[in-house]
Amino acid sequence: MPVGRTKAMSRERRDSTSSAPSGAANFPEFVVKNTREFLAGFQPSGGNGGVFCPTRRNVPVGETVAVKVRLGRRKPPMVVYGQVAWRRPGRHILKIRAGIGVEFLASETAKWEFLLDLARTGTSAHSRRRHERVPVDLPISWRLVGGLEAFSGYLRDVGRGGAFVLSSATVAIQERVVLEIAPPGAEVPMAFIGRVAWTGKSGSENVFGIAWRARDAGGGRRIREMVRRLTGLQSPLRV
């Protein structure tokens, strides 16, 4: 039987996880290796979605963790944040695997719904993505190309091919936008142009995916340099 789970804790956790991770902290990472493992371990988990992660690590209930879900061979994983809802010891004789039940943060709804839909339809996640994403939670400013009004948001992950943005403002698919990002070591924010590849909702917030539009070799180098700097940024925690 899973241990460490109560209804009161579940309600308290849902109240405390309405926003994305932030703050300076490292959290444990777990990997869901394929579609079969994701579907077999997926749990509705009180409405926020969740997944079982086989492990013998002693991770306490309530700990925030990062789950890397990989759907499709040789495809980069998508990182989904959650909190440990329960732990289960292994039973070798009964062939019961030790592990933890992770309840995803409310802010991750768009991600796990996307993964669940792809897993159920048999489509490989990130089939067009050539570069792995770096999970971050960095405040940014963005605007439409040619526009003057700036909007605030959070960069949730980034790679050489694109980025994942959370913001209270809305934007249409195919719009070109300018993201101003200040990676560690930068004296002023760096501006990057991208195209909105998809949009969605995560609770009360809007989320959208960006495909970079580097029009010259210099732009490509700036993107690689930005990703390199953010790779050294510790994954944050905002609960």
ZAGU-14041 format. One record per atom (N, C-alpha, C): x, y negated, z. Coordinates in steps of 0.001 Angstrom, whole numbers, plus 500000, padded with zeros to 6 digits. Layout:
XYZ/...
//
This chain:
500841501202500000/500000500000500000/500869498757500000/500518497714499246/501262496474499297/501217495893500690/502283495200501099/502329494589502414/502496493101502280/502082492382503360/502329490941503409/501292490123502700/500111490649502368/499128489887501612/497859489740502431/497308488547502561/496019488307503188/495252487328502351/493905487301502531/493093486364501771/493458484933502125/493735484691503409/494084483325503818/495359482873503143/496360483792503074/497620483443502416/497393483172500948/496509483938500311/496237483753498892/495627482391498635/494651482002499491/494035480676499309/495048479577499532/495885479736500579/496890478730500879/497890478606499751/498302479754499160/499270479734498073/498700479065496833/497413479320496519/496824478687495345/496768477180495526/496506476714496769/496452475282497028/497817474642496881/498867475411497231/500213474840497236/500938475012495921/500353475678494940/501053475939493690/500337475323492509/499686474193492723/498958473556491639/499873472796490714/501144472630491097/502078471916490250/503278472790489954/504097472338488994/505217473130488513/506393473056489473/507370473972489345/508523473939490230/509331472662490109/509881472184491211/510732471010491199/511583470962492454/512600470094492515/513467470043493662/514704470881493414/515766470760494143/516985471508493855/517020472808494636/516890473903493957/516945475218494612/517129476304493563/517746477380493990/517825478562493132/516734479514493560/516090480187492592/515203481251493004/515510482536492276/515105483662492920/515391484968492331/514744485114490957/515410485863490089/514871486126488756/514575487611488597/513462487894487928/513076489260487628/512735489343486147/512912490510485562/512722490673484128/511634491710483851/510668491331483006/509697492268482464/510204492598481062/510606493853480852/511427494190479691/510676494302478373/509387494610478408/508691494835477144/507190494689477313/506470494799476205/505015494631476201/504332495663477088/504760496915476995/504137497976477788/504250497685479274/505442497263479710/505656496972481126/504829495768481572/504701494768480698/503921493574481049/502438493916481207/501892494659480252/500470495009480322/500184495954481495/501098496887481744/500890497832482844/500948497126484196/501785496084484313/501955495413485594/501128494163485771/500421493725484703/499654492479484807/498482492641485766/498221491578486561/497125491582487522/496427490231487487/495076490203487540/494352488924487581/494774488082488780/495010488712489935/495611488081491110/494949486769491498/493648486790491759/492968485627492301/492738484515491309/492884484778490013/492601483756489013/493817483122488393/494967483173489082/496179482555488543/496983483501487668/496632484773487672/497411485737486916/498646486154487696/499105487354487465/500289487832488153/500810489090487513/501931489580488023/502534490778487437/503343491509488505/503399492831488368/504220493648489255/505635493714488703/506628493480489568/508030493536489167/508741494619489975/509178495700489338/509909496743490063/511220496188490613/511476496396491894/512720495934492505/512854496524493906/514070496679494358/514331497068495739/514882495890496536/514932494730495922/515414493539496617/514408493118497686/514906492663498812/514048492253499915/513696490774499769/512731490496498907/512290489115498674/511055488864499531/511067487848500398/509943487639501320/508674487165500622/507543487502501211/506257487022500709/506249485492500774/505759484855499719/505733483399499643/506918482794498919/507964483583498671/509157483102497957/508810482791496500/509278481668495995/509083481332494590/510131482046493742/509699482653492646/510591483427491789/510346483057490329/511294483408489483/511170483226488036/511077484602487388/510044484816486600/509853486089485910/510114485880484419/511104486576483888/511422486499482472/510678487607481733/509720487225480904/508904488187480178/509397488264478737/509789489456478326/510296489659476974/509316490554476205/508716490013475156/507808490784474315/508412490884472920/508770492068472508/509393492243471201/510877492469471333/511419493346470506/512841493677470561/513703492497470163/514757492298470948/515758491263470676/515148489874470639/514026489656471332/513421488329471378/513753487665472707/514090486367472689/514371485680473951/513150485719474862/513351485801476189/512212485884477101/511580484515477357/510336484529477812/509680483324478293/509695483383479816/510080482298480457/510172482245481918/508859481736482493/508283482523483415/507047482144484090/507325482126485592/506958481027486262/507223480891487686/506043481392488516/506348481957489670/505301482434490549/505815482588491967/504943483087492845/505324483345494229/505011484787494592/505843485350495458/505650486730495881/504381486821496728/503412487616496259/502139487778496971/502169488986497902/502908490043497501/503003491239498331/504231492039497936/504633492927498839/505766493811498606/505311495254498793/505938496174498038/505596497588498151/506863498426498236/507008499221499275/508177500102499361/508029501274498389/509140501823497980/509106502955497069/508828504262497793/508232505188497070/507973506538497586/508445507531496527/509680508028496702/510289508861495672/509484510136495426/509028510778496498/508299512034496341/506999511826495579/506332510704495857/505061510399495191/505268509649493878/506527509398493516/506876508677492290/506252507274492253/506300506606493405/505822505226493509/507030504305493520/507080503377492576/508228502463492449/508137501330493461/509263501009494060/509321499845494933/509226498583494083/508636497544494635/508539496305493872/507749495238494586/507501494153493866/506756493022494409/505638492631493451/504583492091494009/503520491512493201/503716490013493155/503877489464491965/504102488025491794/502819487372491302/502348486371492027/501206485586491582/501737484318490923/501402484105489655/501924482961488929/501391481652489503/502194480604489385/501748479279489795/500599478830488888/499712478019489436/498579477527488646/499059476752487429/500219476111487536/500760475322486427/501255476179485270/501365477513485492/501873478413484465/500769479092483660/499527478657483834/498390479314483183/498560479407481672/498968478305481045/499109478302479582/500126479345479126/501192479536479902/502230480493479525/501731481931479604/501154482304480783/500787483716480908/499590484075480036/498685483114479788/497585483395478863/498120483617477451/499132482838477064/499768482993475760/500423484371475655/501167484761476699/501838486055476697/500838487202476699/499773487075477491/498783488144477567/498081488337476228/497768487230475568/497116487323474263/498024488005473251/499302487640473250/500248488252472320/500451489733472626/500528490063473917/500738491457474302/499546492320473887/498350491808474059/497152492579473741/496948492742472237/497410491756471465/497250491847470015/498430492536469353/499462492838470142/500622493546469601/501579492654468856/501459491328469023/502342490387468343/503546490094469231/504712490019468650/505923489733469417/505963488274469807/506205488028471064/506335486652471531/507601486026470968/507493484776470612/508641484004470118/509238484636468868/508421485154467984/508941485860466818/509744484951465898/509499483643466005/510252482710465168/511394482041465920/511494482316467203/512482481616468009/513832482297467904/514852481534467534/516183482101467367/517071481845468568/516701480899469416/517566480526470531/516813480660471844/517496481216472837/516884481385474146/516693480022474819/515649479922475625/515334478688476336/515978478676477718/516312477460478187/516845477260479520/515725476723480399/515350477418481490/514289476904482356/514776475710483173/514066474597483108/514393473394483871/513085472762484327/513188471724485136/512021470917485483/512519469494485647/512649468789484532/513321467501484495/512359466403484063/512233465323484849/511358464216484433/511863463599483130/510942463321482212/511302462717480941/510290461636480591/510609460890479549/509685459930478963/509546460285477491/508319460150476949/508136460458475540/507135459489474909/507210459365473597/506311458496472847/506190459016471424/505168458553470730/505019458907469323/506066458168468504/506541458788467438/507472458106466539/506772456872465955/507378455707466119/506782454461465658/505868453815466680/505587454506467774/504715453971468813/505513453230469874/504821452373470617/505472451581471664/505130452090473064/503979452719473202/503567453171474524/504335454433474918/504926454399476116/505688455536476618/504859456301477644/505024457624477642/504310458488478578/505329459270479398/504951459585480608/505836460382481468/505483461856481345/506422462694481695/506191464130481635/507337464881482269/507280466210482165/508335467079482674/508781468023481573/510076468146481437/510651469145480540/510736470441481323/510000471477480877/509926472729481627/510927473762481134/511204473790479832/512316474595479332/512794473965478032/514015474305477643/514614473671476471/515599474627475827/515730474529474524/516688475334473781/517114474572472539/517966475187471735/518439474515470523/517345474364469483/516283475157469607/515209475065468627/514050474192469041/513878473974470361/512729473194470789/512644473106472293/511456472693472786/511277472479474213/509811472661474589/509573472800475884/508236472960476448/508008471790477397/506944471016477165/506709469771477910/505368469827478630/505342469329479861/504109469165480626/503889467676480848/502671467182480595/502387465757480714/500897465546480929/500538464424481556/499124464096481724/498537463518480436/499393463045479541/498929462456478274/498715463553477227/497867463285476263/497580464240475197/498317463860473918/498517464847473057/499153464621471769/498618465665470796/498567465321469521/498017466222468517/499116467079467892/498734468277467467/499665469155466753/500146468468465478/501417468664465163/502096468104463997/502544466657464186/502164466018465280/502655464663465539/504168464705465756/504853463663465310/506269463525465596/506434462669466839/507277463125467752/507455462420469017/508931462216469307/509209461249470157/510565460984470630/510612461309472111/511480462234472506/511681462576473903/512965461918474395/512870461188475507/514047460579476121/514416461416477339/515567462081477239/516006463043478246/517344462589478816/517464462645480137/518713462258480799/519328463496481449/520133464266480713/520777465450481302/521866465039482282/522333465943483137/523395465615484089/524622465045483384/525162463974483928/526353463354483361/526080462268482349/524820462112481930/524482461078480949/524209459754481675/524830458675481211/524627457378481836/523286456776481435/522832457080480232/521534456596479758/520795457772479131/519460457732479081/518703458833478469/519073459012477002/519059460252476546/519317460576475151/517978460774474456/517817460217473258/516558460306472519/516633461422471482/515589462242471432/515522463350470486/514156463346469811/514147463567468503/512897463593467745/512462465040467528/511173465272467692/510647466607467473/509232466563466929/508749467708466496/507376467848466004/506595468715466984/505359468324467282/504522469092468189/504060470364467471/504511471521467947/504211472795467297/502922473416467822/502598473164469100/501365473703469684/501015472888470923/499774472960471335/499316472261472538/498455473198473371/498293472871474650/497473473680475528/497189472944476820/496577473647477766/496247473090479070/496863473962480154/497291473330481238/497778474031482418/497147473354483624/495996473874484062/495244473191485102/494713471878484563/495005470792485276/494564469462484834/495582468795483919/496711469424483713/497778468841482906/497737469379481484/498345468619480575/498500469051479186/499903469603478996/500035470603478151/501339471155477819/501458471223476300/502662471076475801/502871471200474360/504292471652474070/504433472325472939/505733472805472499/506304471900471422/507594471672471495/508296470786470556/509278471589469719/509287471356468422/510324471886467536/511207470713467143/512497470793467460/513400469674467181/513490469387465690/513693468126465363/513880467693463985/515191466923463883/516308467674463814/517628467060463657/517885466888462171/517983465656461731/518097465383460299/519537465369459800/520503465517460686/521899465535460249/522702466389461216/523970466618460858/524837467443461700/525041466815463064/525092465482463114/525264464783464388/524099465037465327/522894465078464776/521721465355465598/521763466747466179/522196467707465379/522323469081465862/523344469187466982/524462468455466862/525485468479467915/524947467880469206/524154466820469094/523588466180470291/522626467130470992/521852467882470229/520935468851470825/521720469941471543/522763470461470907/523580471500471537/524238470987472812/524703469735472784/525342469153473960/524328468978475086/523118468541474754/522075468378475758/521735469716476401/521593470769475581/521284472095476119/522430472601476984/523658472349476564/524816472790477347/524812472155478731/524497470875478789/524470470199480090/523337470715480969/522189470931480356/521063471418481136/521222472867481570/522049473620480850/522309475002481242/522956475062482611/523748474057482937/524393474016484242/523523473420485331/522327472962484970/521414472389485961/520699473509486679/520712473477488005/520050474536488755/518555474444488550/517883475591488451/516440475616488335/515824474999489559/514877474001489377/514325473314490506/513089473984491088/512585473398492180/511426473957492859/510495472846493306/509305472804492774/508305471820493200/507057472557493607/506796472623494904/505591473289495393/504867472373496373/
//
